[in-house]
Amino acid sequence: MITEDIRDLGSHLDRDLSFAEIGAAARKAAQTIALAPTEQKNEALMAAAGALRDQRDRVLTANRSDVKGAEANGAAAAYIDRLTLTADRIEAIAQSLEAIATLPDPVGDVIAEWTRPNGLRISRVRTPLGVVGIIYESRPNVTSDAGALCLKAGNASVLRCGSDSFATCDAILSALRTGYRAADIPLAATNLMPTTDRAAVGAMLAGLEGTVDVIVPRG
């Protein structure tokens, strides 16, 4: 069963949910986010940046575990570099969150309008997509960038990171959700598939039982 208030979901509680329940929670969150005012979304992103800085040591500890595992698996040096976080790289991620907060809100933007011969005025307006699924590999910063960009555009997201970066991405998600909680944004606005099993990819490509509106494979 999905908790009645999805804002009570924490990153570790997601491990107890089925793929379909994660999709359903994201769908419910998307309905709230689509109507969220710009100020609230920006507040969440700024708070998430602050939380990431506050939780830096936790993220670095998780990242060291991921890097150690990747090295044990014989990953190439370039791959290890993409996976590795430092204090400076975490600061860059936080600054990216703040930069996204300063972007114009695309929701409601009128991109074209015209008048028909009968006097009918028609406008083309940007609206949220709903739930965006994003599949990516070793760069853990994609977790924050993808989640933040989706939130700014009024969408919920379901993320599937690479197995080598799972612990790091989960720690970053926790920081994001700390910011969401501060701004009263549903925590299920950004979700991480709770397993490194490739079955998660298949479930996302199948649409998580009709809850995912678009899939973005990155990389």
ZIZI-V606955 format. One record per residue. N is the residue number from 1. RES is the residue in one letter. PHI is phi in degrees with one decimal (999 if undefined). PSI is psi in whole degrees, -180 to 180 (* if undefined). BURIAL is I if it has 24 or more other C-alpha atoms within 12 Angstrom, else O. Layout:
BEGIN
N/RES/PHI/PSI/BURIAL, N/RES/PHI/PSI/BURIAL
END
This chain:
BEGIN
1/M/999/141/O, 2/I/-83.5/134/I, 3/T/-56.0/146/O, 4/E/-60.8/-39/O, 5/D/-109.5/106/O, 6/I/-68.1/-11/I, 7/R/-68.2/-14/I, 8/D/-82.7/-7/I, 9/L/-72.1/132/I, 10/G/-111.2/165/I, 11/S/-59.6/-37/I, 12/H/-77.4/-29/O, 13/L/-64.8/-27/I, 14/D/-58.3/-26/I, 15/R/-65.0/-20/O, 16/D/-90.5/-2/O, 17/L/-100.1/148/I, 18/S/-74.8/166/O, 19/F/-57.3/-43/I, 20/A/-63.8/-37/I, 21/E/-68.4/-37/I, 22/I/-63.1/-44/I, 23/G/-61.8/-42/I, 24/A/-66.0/-39/I, 25/A/-64.3/-41/I, 26/A/-64.2/-41/I, 27/R/-61.6/-43/I, 28/K/-65.1/-41/I, 29/A/-63.3/-39/I, 30/A/-60.6/-33/I, 31/Q/-65.2/-33/I, 32/T/-77.5/-45/I, 33/I/-64.8/-35/I, 34/A/-59.1/-27/I, 35/L/-104.2/1/I, 36/A/-68.9/136/I, 37/P/-68.3/156/O, 38/T/-54.2/-43/I, 39/E/-60.2/-39/O, 40/Q/-68.5/-42/I, 41/K/-65.0/-42/I, 42/N/-64.7/-39/I, 43/E/-61.2/-41/I, 44/A/-63.0/-42/I, 45/L/-69.4/-40/I, 46/M/-66.3/-41/I, 47/A/-66.4/-36/I, 48/A/-64.4/-38/I, 49/A/-61.8/-44/I, 50/G/-65.1/-39/I, 51/A/-65.8/-37/I, 52/L/-62.9/-40/I, 53/R/-65.8/-42/I, 54/D/-65.2/-34/I, 55/Q/-100.2/21/I, 56/R/-55.5/-45/I, 57/D/-63.5/-38/O, 58/R/-64.7/-42/I, 59/V/-65.2/-42/I, 60/L/-64.9/-38/I, 61/T/-63.3/-44/O, 62/A/-63.0/-40/I, 63/N/-67.0/-39/I, 64/R/-60.8/-37/I, 65/S/-64.9/-43/I, 66/D/-63.6/-45/I, 67/V/-62.9/-42/I, 68/K/-60.6/-41/O, 69/G/-66.2/-41/O, 70/A/-65.2/-40/I, 71/E/-64.0/-40/O, 72/A/-65.4/-28/O, 73/N/-87.0/3/O, 74/G/79.2/26/O, 75/A/-63.8/147/O, 76/A/-67.7/158/O, 77/A/-59.7/-40/O, 78/A/-64.5/-37/O, 79/Y/-66.7/-44/O, 80/I/-59.9/-40/I, 81/D/-63.9/-41/O, 82/R/-64.7/-33/I, 83/L/-78.7/-31/I, 84/T/-75.0/135/I, 85/L/-109.8/149/I, 86/T/-129.3/174/I, 87/A/-58.5/-40/O, 88/D/-66.4/-39/O, 89/R/-69.7/-36/I, 90/I/-66.0/-39/I, 91/E/-61.8/-39/I, 92/A/-64.7/-37/O, 93/I/-64.2/-43/I, 94/A/-61.8/-42/I, 95/Q/-66.2/-33/I, 96/S/-64.7/-40/I, 97/L/-59.9/-43/I, 98/E/-66.6/-37/I, 99/A/-65.6/-39/O, 100/I/-64.5/-37/I, 101/A/-62.1/-30/I, 102/T/-85.2/-9/O, 103/L/-67.7/151/O, 104/P/-60.7/143/O, 105/D/-75.3/120/I, 106/P/-76.2/-19/I, 107/V/-66.6/125/I, 108/G/88.6/-2/O, 109/D/-68.2/127/O, 110/V/-86.2/116/O, 111/I/-101.6/-13/O, 112/A/-165.0/147/O, 113/E/-154.0/147/O, 114/W/-154.9/167/O, 115/T/-118.4/129/O, 116/R/-75.1/159/O, 117/P/-54.2/-27/O, 118/N/-85.7/6/O, 119/G/93.4/-5/O, 120/L/-70.9/125/O, 121/R/-93.3/130/O, 122/I/-122.4/136/O, 123/S/-126.3/144/O, 124/R/-105.3/117/O, 125/V/-121.8/138/O, 126/R/-71.9/131/O, 127/T/-132.9/156/O, 128/P/-62.2/153/I, 129/L/-80.7/-36/I, 130/G/126.0/-105/I, 131/V/-114.4/124/I, 132/V/-108.7/124/I, 133/G/-96.2/133/I, 134/I/-129.4/127/I, 135/I/-113.7/127/I, 136/Y/-148.9/175/I, 137/E/-113.5/-110/I, 138/S/-87.0/-13/I, 139/R/-83.7/106/I, 140/P/-67.2/-22/I, 141/N/-64.8/-19/I, 142/V/-62.5/-30/I, 143/T/-56.7/-49/I, 144/S/-75.5/-42/I, 145/D/-62.3/-48/I, 146/A/-66.3/-46/I, 147/G/-61.9/-42/I, 148/A/-69.4/-43/I, 149/L/-64.0/-41/I, 150/C/-63.4/-44/I, 151/L/-60.9/-45/I, 152/K/-60.5/-33/I, 153/A/-88.7/9/I, 154/G/81.9/19/I, 155/N/-112.8/151/I, 156/A/-88.4/160/I, 157/S/-135.5/148/I, 158/V/-121.8/120/I, 159/L/-110.2/143/I, 160/R/-128.6/105/I, 161/C/-88.9/173/I, 162/G/-72.2/154/I, 163/S/-62.4/-31/I, 164/D/-71.4/-20/I, 165/S/-112.9/15/I, 166/F/-61.2/-48/I, 167/A/-63.6/-40/I, 168/T/-64.8/-45/I, 169/C/-64.0/-37/I, 170/D/-65.0/-39/I, 171/A/-67.2/-39/I, 172/I/-66.0/-41/I, 173/L/-59.2/-40/I, 174/S/-59.6/-41/I, 175/A/-66.5/-43/I, 176/L/-56.6/-46/I, 177/R/-70.8/-26/I, 178/T/-61.7/-42/I, 179/G/-66.2/-40/I, 180/Y/-61.8/-43/I, 181/R/-61.1/-39/I, 182/A/-64.0/-29/I, 183/A/-102.7/8/I, 184/D/60.3/39/I, 185/I/-96.7/138/I, 186/P/-55.0/133/I, 187/L/-63.4/-29/I, 188/A/-75.8/11/I, 189/A/-61.3/-33/I, 190/T/-130.6/128/I, 191/N/-130.4/148/I, 192/L/-118.3/126/I, 193/M/-56.6/131/I, 194/P/-83.9/18/I, 195/T/-147.5/154/I, 196/T/-91.8/0/I, 197/D/-63.9/140/O, 198/R/-67.9/-10/O, 199/A/-61.0/-27/O, 200/A/-64.9/-36/I, 201/V/-65.1/-46/I, 202/G/-61.0/-40/O, 203/A/-64.7/-40/I, 204/M/-68.4/-43/I, 205/L/-64.0/-27/I, 206/A/-82.2/-5/O, 207/G/94.0/10/I, 208/L/47.1/53/I, 209/E/58.1/44/O, 210/G/82.0/12/O, 211/T/-96.5/-18/I, 212/V/-97.6/130/I, 213/D/-91.7/-30/I, 214/V/-153.1/145/I, 215/I/-113.6/134/I, 216/V/-120.5/108/O, 217/P/-85.1/125/O, 218/R/-109.9/129/O, 219/G/89.7/*/O
END
